[in-house]
Amino acid sequence: MFKDEVEIYVRSGDGGNGVVSFRREKFVPKGGPDGGDGGCGGDVVFFADPQLNSLGRYHNNQKFKACNGESGHGAQKTGRSGEDLVLDVPPGTMIRDGERGHLLKDLQCENERFVILRGGLGGRGNTRFASSTNRTPRQAEQGRPGMSRSIRLELKMIANVGIVGLPNAGKSTLLARVSKANPRIADYPFTTLRPQLGIVEIDLDRYVFADIPGLIEGAHEGQGLGDRFLRHIERTQILLHLIDCQVGGADQIIASFQTIQGEVQAYSPTLAEKPQIVAISKGDTLAGELELRRISEAIGHPVLVFSSHSGQNLNRLLGQIARRLRGIDGDV
């Protein structure tokens, strides 16, 4: 199950108690104190696992507790510390305080670790209290309790290229053609119900493409699937805006572009200002260079017609994407 938001409750382990103990050995009269310390409670740790791309594992189980530390033992033996609780999350997970909502940590790097709660310290055994004036201490400390916290996890996928467009613009078909991703593809709207990631190799370099469900006019007001999935392309370097050539003539293509731009702008002006590549998918049925020139002038971006099925201009499109990712400007 794909989940990109979840609230969970976490608690670190309690520290073990110190103990009161005295040496009891043969031929050793009046043995002194030898009570050991309690072990520390386990920490709560988040780990950015590159093999994950969803928070679905936390959908049904939302309460987690690290192990407690063991109490101390005689012979000055310290109790075993509690095992840390390691919670695996996808890279790009933002950890927020569940009550106040402020950001605690943004796990953007693979294999990054973040200790959010420390376990309770173990209590001291009576050996710690021995002194020249108190040779038989009979007190020991209780272990410190662990800490608890309500946490909100939000996933923002990390990708180089974010693919946007109206439903059935050919986004999933392109991703399936250029990567090993296997998104759902059909000839009706909203076949993509959750973000999809695919790794694309271009000139021996590897890039991550993110395909989000199609937007429609009014998405920022909750129409269609809404704009909640736009968060997953906020970290991308560039946007690839696909327009279906079958929506109609040049005027309809321009209107389609403006619809998506308006929804992205309403969601985040910063996202709308990202570098864009605009491509017209599903063939070359436009009426020559004049129409393309008019579309380009109207939307303020050069445009390229390509086909994922036949491969027409596909390598040209990928080359343009690679150049933009490397910071090299150039027309399509």
Backbone hydrogen bonds in HBPLUS format (Angstrom, degrees):
<---DONOR---> <-ACCEPTOR-->    atom                        ^
c    i                          cat <-CA-CA->   ^        H-A-AA   ^      H-
h    n   atom  resd res      DA  || num        DHA   H-A  angle D-A-AA Bond
n    s   type  num  typ     dist DA aas  dist angle  dist       angle   num
A0055-LEU N   A0003-LYS O   2.83 MM  52  4.93 164.6  1.85 147.2 148.8     1
A0155-LEU N   A0004-ASP O   2.88 MM 151  4.83 166.6  1.90 141.7 142.3     2
A0006-VAL N   A0153-LEU O   3.06 MM 147  5.35 148.7  2.16 148.8 153.1     3
A0153-LEU N   A0006-VAL O   2.80 MM 147  5.35 170.4  1.81 172.8 173.4     4
A0008-ILE N   A0151-ILE O   2.82 MM 143  5.31 160.2  1.86 155.2 161.7     5
A0151-ILE N   A0008-ILE O   2.79 MM 143  5.31 176.3  1.79 166.4 167.5     6
A0009-TYR N   A0062-GLN O   2.79 MM  53  6.15 161.5  1.82 160.6 166.3     7
A0064-PHE N   A0009-TYR O   2.88 MM  55  6.26 157.6  1.93 161.2 168.8     8
A0010-VAL N   A0149-ARG O   2.98 MM 139  5.57 172.9  1.99 164.8 165.4     9
A0149-ARG N   A0010-VAL O   2.91 MM 139  5.57 151.2  1.99 160.8 165.0    10
A0011-ARG N   A0064-PHE O   2.96 MM  53  6.41 131.8  2.20 143.5 157.6    11
A0066-ALA N   A0011-ARG O   2.90 MM  55  6.38 158.5  1.95 159.2 165.8    12
A0012-SER N   A0147-MET O   2.81 MM 135  5.40 158.3  1.86 158.6 164.7    13
A0013-GLY N   A0042-GLY O   2.93 MM  29  4.73 165.0  1.95 140.9 145.0    14
A0120-GLY N   A0013-GLY O   2.88 MM 107  6.20 169.9  1.89 170.8 170.0    15
A0069-GLY N   A0014-ASP O   2.74 MM  55  6.14 167.6  1.76 170.8 175.2    16
A0015-GLY N   A0144-ARG O   2.78 MM 129  5.10 175.7  1.78 159.9 159.5    17
A0016-GLY N   A0039-GLY O   2.72 MM  23  5.00 172.5  1.72 160.6 162.7    18
A0123-GLY N   A0016-GLY O   2.81 MM 107  6.22 165.7  1.83 167.8 171.6    19
A0072-GLY N   A0017-ASN O   2.84 MM  55  6.32 157.2  1.90 166.7 171.6    20
A0018-GLY N   A0141-GLU O   2.88 MM 123  5.33 165.8  1.90 168.5 171.6    21
A0019-VAL N   A0036-GLY O   3.30 MM  17  6.03 156.3  2.36 162.6 169.6    22
A0126-ASN N   A0019-VAL O   3.00 MM 107  6.31 163.0  2.03 150.4 148.8    23
A0034-ASP N   A0021-SER O   2.87 MM  13  5.43 165.1  1.89 127.6 131.5    24
A0023-ARG N   A0032-GLY O   2.88 MM   9  5.69 165.8  1.90 163.9 166.1    25
A0028-VAL N   A0025-GLU O   3.11 MM   3  5.41 150.7  2.20 132.2 128.3    26
A0076-GLN N   A0034-ASP O   2.57 MM  42  4.77 155.2  1.63 152.6 144.9    27
A0036-GLY N   A0073-HIS O   2.82 MM  37  5.13 143.6  1.96 138.7 150.7    28
A0079-GLY N   A0037-ASP O   2.86 MM  42  6.37 159.5  1.91 156.9 162.7    29
A0038-GLY N   A0123-GLY O   2.80 MM  85  5.12 166.2  1.82 155.1 159.9    30
A0039-GLY N   A0070-GLU O   2.81 MM  31  5.26 167.7  1.82 163.1 166.6    31
A0082-GLY N   A0040-CYS O   2.74 MM  42  6.21 157.3  1.79 160.5 168.3    32
A0041-GLY N   A0120-GLY O   2.77 MM  79  4.96 169.3  1.78 152.3 156.1    33
A0042-GLY N   A0067-CYS O   2.92 MM  25  5.34 172.9  1.93 173.9 171.6    34
A0085-LEU N   A0043-ASP O   2.77 MM  42  6.12 166.9  1.78 172.0 172.7    35
A0044-VAL N   A0117-LEU O   2.88 MM  73  5.11 161.7  1.92 148.8 152.8    36
A0116-ILE N   A0044-VAL O   2.97 MM  72  5.87 145.5  2.09 155.3 166.3    37
A0045-VAL N   A0085-LEU O   2.78 MM  40  6.01 172.5  1.79 165.1 165.9    38
A0087-LEU N   A0045-VAL O   2.73 MM  42  6.11 166.7  1.75 167.6 170.6    39
A0046-PHE N   A0114-PHE O   2.85 MM  68  5.17 166.9  1.87 147.1 149.6    40
A0114-PHE N   A0046-PHE O   2.90 MM  68  5.17 145.6  2.02 148.4 154.5    41
A0047-PHE N   A0087-LEU O   2.96 MM  40  6.04 157.8  2.00 147.1 146.6    42
A0089-VAL N   A0047-PHE O   2.87 MM  42  6.04 163.2  1.90 161.4 161.9    43
A0048-ALA N   A0112-GLU O   2.91 MM  64  5.25 161.3  1.94 152.0 158.3    44
A0111-ASN N   A0048-ALA O   2.72 MM  63  4.88 148.9  1.82 157.8 154.0    45
A0049-ASP N   A0089-VAL O   2.80 MM  40  5.82 145.2  1.92 156.9 166.3    46
A0052-LEU N   A0049-ASP O   3.12 MM   3  5.77 171.0  2.13 123.7 126.2    47
A0058-TYR N   A0055-LEU O   3.05 MM   3  5.91 167.3  2.07 126.8 130.9    48
A0059-HIS N   A0056-GLY O   3.07 MM   3  5.26 163.7  2.10 117.3 117.7    49
A0067-CYS N   A0083-GLU O   3.43 MM  16  5.38 158.1  2.48 160.4 158.5    50
A0070-GLU N   A0080-ARG O   2.83 MM  10  5.19 174.6  1.83 160.6 162.4    51
A0073-HIS N   A0077-LYS O   2.87 MM   4  5.02 160.4  1.90 161.9 159.1    52
A0077-LYS N   A0074-GLY O   3.22 MM   3  5.86 147.5  2.34 113.9 120.2    53
A0092-GLY N   A0107-LEU O   2.55 MM  15  5.36 170.7  1.56 161.5 158.4    54
A0156-LYS N   A0092-GLY O   3.04 MM  64  5.13 162.3  2.07 129.4 135.0    55
A0107-LEU N   A0093-THR O   2.94 MM  14  5.42 157.8  1.99 166.6 159.3    56
A0094-MET N   A0154-GLU O   2.65 MM  60  5.07 173.1  1.65 159.1 161.4    57
A0154-GLU N   A0094-MET O   2.96 MM  60  5.07 159.0  2.01 146.0 152.4    58
A0095-ILE N   A0105-LYS O   2.77 MM  10  5.19 179.5  1.77 171.1 171.3    59
A0104-LEU N   A0095-ILE O   2.74 MM   9  5.53 166.8  1.76 159.5 162.3    60
A0105-LYS N   A0095-ILE O   3.28 MM  10  5.19 154.1  2.35 138.1 141.1    61
A0096-ARG N   A0152-ARG O   2.85 MM  56  5.03 166.6  1.87 156.2 159.2    62
A0152-ARG N   A0096-ARG O   2.89 MM  56  5.03 172.0  1.90 144.4 146.4    63
A0097-ASP N   A0102-HIS O   2.96 MM   5  5.58 160.8  2.00 156.7 160.3    64
A0101-GLY N   A0097-ASP O   2.87 MM   4  4.83 137.0  2.06 124.4 136.2    65
A0098-GLY N   A0150-SER O   2.72 MM  52  4.70 152.0  1.80 140.2 130.7    66
A0108-GLN N   A0106-ASP O   3.06 MM   2  5.84 120.3  2.43 111.3  95.1    67
A0112-GLU N   A0109-CYS O   3.35 MM   3  5.60 146.5  2.47 130.2 126.0    68
A0144-ARG N   A0121-LEU O   2.81 MM  23  5.20 163.0  1.84 165.2 167.9    69
A0141-GLU N   A0124-ARG O   2.87 MM  17  5.11 168.8  1.88 153.1 156.8    70
A0128-ARG N   A0125-GLY O   3.09 MM   3  5.88 146.7  2.20 120.8 127.1    71
A0129-PHE N   A0126-ASN O   3.08 MM   3  5.30 149.9  2.18 105.3 114.2    72
A0130-ALA N   A0127-THR O   3.33 MM   3  5.56 169.5  2.34 110.0 113.0    73
A0131-SER N   A0134-ASN O   3.03 MM   3  4.93 157.2  2.08 118.2 124.1    74
A0134-ASN N   A0131-SER O   3.24 MM   3  4.93 143.5  2.38  90.8 101.2    75
A0160-ASN N   A0208-VAL O   2.79 MM  48  5.25 141.7  1.94 133.3 145.4    76
A0237-GLN N   A0160-ASN O   2.95 MM  77  5.16 141.5  2.10 117.2 127.7    77
A0238-ILE N   A0160-ASN O   3.27 MM  78  6.69 160.7  2.31 160.2 165.8    78
A0161-VAL N   A0208-VAL O   3.10 MM  47  6.45 162.6  2.13 155.5 158.5    79
A0210-ALA N   A0161-VAL O   2.76 MM  49  6.12 156.2  1.81 163.2 171.6    80
A0162-GLY N   A0238-ILE O   3.06 MM  76  6.48 160.7  2.10 151.1 157.1    81
A0240-LEU N   A0162-GLY O   2.75 MM  78  5.93 165.9  1.77 149.9 153.4    82
A0163-ILE N   A0210-ALA O   2.77 MM  47  6.00 172.6  1.77 170.9 170.4    83
A0164-VAL N   A0240-LEU O   2.97 MM  76  6.24 158.6  2.01 147.3 153.2    84
A0242-LEU N   A0164-VAL O   2.99 MM  78  6.32 166.9  2.01 169.6 165.8    85
A0215-LEU N   A0165-GLY O   3.13 MM  50  6.25 160.0  2.17 145.0 148.3    86
A0174-LEU N   A0170-GLY O   3.05 MM   4  6.13 156.7  2.11 143.3 148.9    87
A0175-LEU N   A0171-LYS O   3.03 MM   4  6.32 163.2  2.06 150.2 154.8    88
A0176-ALA N   A0172-SER O   2.88 MM   4  6.07 160.6  1.92 150.4 155.5    89
A0177-ARG N   A0173-THR O   3.00 MM   4  6.15 144.6  2.13 141.2 150.8    90
A0177-ARG N   A0174-LEU O   3.12 MM   3  5.08 120.7  2.49  93.6 108.6    91
A0178-VAL N   A0174-LEU O   3.06 MM   4  6.26 156.7  2.11 157.2 161.7    92
A0179-SER N   A0175-LEU O   3.06 MM   4  5.83 127.6  2.34 144.2 153.8    93
A0196-GLN N   A0211-ASP O   2.80 MM  15  5.06 155.8  1.86 145.8 154.2    94
A0211-ASP N   A0196-GLN O   2.80 MM  15  5.06 164.1  1.83 151.8 157.1    95
A0198-GLY N   A0209-PHE O   2.96 MM  11  5.22 147.7  2.06 147.8 154.5    96
A0209-PHE N   A0198-GLY O   2.78 MM  11  5.22 171.8  1.79 163.7 165.4    97
A0200-VAL N   A0207-TYR O   2.72 MM   7  5.23 164.7  1.74 159.9 163.6    98
A0207-TYR N   A0200-VAL O   2.83 MM   7  5.23 159.3  1.87 147.0 154.0    99
A0202-ILE N   A0205-ASP O   2.77 MM   3  5.27 155.7  1.83 153.3 160.4   100
A0205-ASP N   A0202-ILE O   2.98 MM   3  5.27 161.2  2.02 117.2 120.9   101
A0219-ALA N   A0216-ILE O   3.03 MM   3  5.54 136.2  2.23 147.2 142.5   102
A0221-GLU N   A0218-GLY O   2.92 MM   3  5.24 152.2  1.99 109.0 118.1   103
A0223-GLN N   A0218-GLY O   3.03 MM   5  5.20 160.7  2.07 136.0 130.7   104
A0222-GLY N   A0219-ALA O   2.92 MM   3  4.99 162.9  1.95 109.9 113.0   105
A0226-GLY N   A0223-GLN O   2.87 MM   3  5.20 152.4  1.95 132.6 134.2   106
A0230-LEU N   A0227-ASP O   3.02 MM   3  5.54 162.3  2.05 116.8 122.5   107
A0232-HIS N   A0229-PHE O   3.04 MM   3  5.76 155.4  2.10 118.3 124.0   108
A0233-ILE N   A0230-LEU O   3.10 MM   3  5.69 170.7  2.11 119.0 121.7   109
A0234-GLU N   A0231-ARG O   3.20 MM   3  5.27 166.5  2.22 107.1 110.2   110
A0236-THR N   A0233-ILE O   3.36 MM   3  5.23 155.9  2.42  97.5 104.5   111
A0239-LEU N   A0275-PRO O   2.90 MM  36  6.31 159.0  1.94 156.3 163.3   112
A0277-ILE N   A0239-LEU O   2.88 MM  38  6.31 148.3  1.98 159.4 169.8   113
A0241-HIS N   A0277-ILE O   2.79 MM  36  6.07 158.9  1.83 161.5 168.2   114
A0279-ALA N   A0241-HIS O   2.94 MM  38  6.26 165.9  1.96 161.3 163.9   115
A0243-ILE N   A0279-ALA O   2.99 MM  36  6.38 146.3  2.10 152.3 160.8   116
A0281-SER N   A0243-ILE O   2.80 MM  38  5.93 149.0  1.89 143.7 154.2   117
A0247-VAL N   A0244-ASP O   3.21 MM   3  5.86 164.8  2.23 120.0 120.6   118
A0245-CYS N   A0281-SER O   3.24 MM  36  5.96 165.4  2.26 147.4 149.7   119
A0253-ILE N   A0249-GLY O   3.04 MM   4  6.33 154.0  2.11 151.7 159.8   120
A0254-ILE N   A0250-ALA O   2.91 MM   4  6.14 160.8  1.95 153.4 158.1   121
A0255-ALA N   A0251-ASP O   2.95 MM   4  6.15 155.5  2.02 142.2 149.4   122
A0256-SER N   A0252-GLN O   2.87 MM   4  6.10 150.7  1.96 143.7 151.4   123
A0257-PHE N   A0253-ILE O   3.05 MM   4  6.34 160.7  2.09 149.4 153.8   124
A0258-GLN N   A0254-ILE O   3.00 MM   4  6.26 163.2  2.03 151.0 155.5   125
A0259-THR N   A0255-ALA O   2.92 MM   4  6.12 146.2  2.03 145.2 154.2   126
A0260-ILE N   A0256-SER O   3.24 MM   4  6.54 166.9  2.25 154.2 155.0   127
A0261-GLN N   A0257-PHE O   2.96 MM   4  6.18 166.4  1.97 155.3 159.8   128
A0262-GLY N   A0258-GLN O   2.91 MM   4  5.95 154.0  1.98 141.1 148.0   129
A0263-GLU N   A0259-THR O   3.12 MM   4  6.42 152.3  2.20 146.7 153.6   130
A0264-VAL N   A0260-ILE O   2.94 MM   4  6.19 164.3  1.97 158.0 162.0   131
A0265-GLN N   A0261-GLN O   2.87 MM   4  5.98 159.7  1.91 148.9 155.1   132
A0266-ALA N   A0262-GLY O   2.96 MM   4  6.10 152.6  2.03 140.8 148.2   133
A0267-TYR N   A0263-GLU O   3.05 MM   4  6.26 142.7  2.19 140.0 149.6   134
A0268-SER N   A0264-VAL O   2.85 MM   4  6.08 171.5  1.86 158.6 160.3   135
A0271-LEU N   A0268-SER O   3.09 MM   3  5.23 118.4  2.48 100.1 114.4   136
A0272-ALA N   A0268-SER O   3.08 MM   4  6.41 155.2  2.14 151.6 158.9   137
A0273-GLU N   A0269-PRO O   3.21 MM   4  6.40 128.0  2.50 137.6 149.2   138
A0273-GLU N   A0270-THR O   3.23 MM   3  5.28 141.3  2.39  96.8 107.4   139
A0274-LYS N   A0271-LEU O   3.17 MM   3  5.50 166.5  2.19 111.9 115.6   140
A0280-ILE N   A0304-LEU O   2.73 MM  24  5.95 160.4  1.76 146.7 153.8   141
A0306-PHE N   A0280-ILE O   2.92 MM  26  6.28 159.6  1.96 165.2 167.2   142
A0283-GLY N   A0306-PHE O   3.22 MM  23  5.76 163.2  2.25 128.6 131.8   143
A0288-GLY N   A0286-LEU O   2.94 MM   2  5.85 135.7  2.14 104.1  91.7   144
A0293-ARG N   A0289-GLU O   2.79 MM   4  5.96 155.6  1.85 153.0 160.0   145
A0294-ARG N   A0290-LEU O   2.98 MM   4  6.21 154.7  2.05 145.7 152.3   146
A0295-ILE N   A0291-GLU O   2.92 MM   4  6.18 158.9  1.97 151.5 157.2   147
A0296-SER N   A0292-LEU O   2.86 MM   4  6.01 163.8  1.89 148.9 153.6   148
A0297-GLU N   A0293-ARG O   2.98 MM   4  6.15 160.2  2.02 147.6 152.5   149
A0298-ALA N   A0294-ARG O   3.02 MM   4  6.14 151.0  2.11 142.5 150.5   150
A0299-ILE N   A0295-ILE O   3.02 MM   4  6.24 156.8  2.07 156.2 160.9   151
A0300-GLY N   A0296-SER O   2.90 MM   4  5.71 133.1  2.12 141.5 153.0   152
A0307-SER N   A0312-GLN O   3.02 MM   5  5.11 149.8  2.11 141.9 143.7   153
A0311-GLY N   A0307-SER O   2.94 MM   4  5.37 133.9  2.16 126.4 139.1   154
A0314-LEU N   A0311-GLY O   3.14 MM   3  5.16 169.6  2.15 119.5 119.8   155
A0317-LEU N   A0313-ASN O   2.98 MM   4  6.21 151.5  2.07 143.1 150.2   156
A0318-LEU N   A0314-LEU O   2.94 MM   4  6.28 163.3  1.97 153.4 157.5   157
A0319-GLY N   A0315-ASN O   2.87 MM   4  5.99 152.1  1.95 142.6 150.6   158
A0320-GLN N   A0316-ARG O   3.01 MM   4  6.26 153.0  2.08 144.0 150.7   159
A0321-ILE N   A0317-LEU O   2.98 MM   4  6.31 156.6  2.04 150.5 157.0   160
A0322-ALA N   A0318-LEU O   2.94 MM   4  6.20 162.0  1.97 150.1 154.4   161
A0323-ARG N   A0319-GLY O   2.99 MM   4  6.23 158.4  2.04 147.6 153.3   162
A0324-ARG N   A0320-GLN O   3.03 MM   4  6.27 160.5  2.07 149.8 154.8   163
A0325-LEU N   A0321-ILE O   2.96 MM   4  6.20 156.4  2.01 151.5 158.3   164
A0326-ARG N   A0322-ALA O   3.02 MM   4  6.23 139.3  2.19 142.2 152.9   165
A0326-ARG N   A0323-ARG O   3.19 MM   3  5.09 126.2  2.49  91.4 105.3   166
A0328-ILE N   A0323-ARG O   2.70 MM   5  4.92 160.9  1.73 157.1 150.2   167
A0327-GLY N   A0324-ARG O   3.02 MM   3  4.96 156.0  2.08 100.4 107.3   168
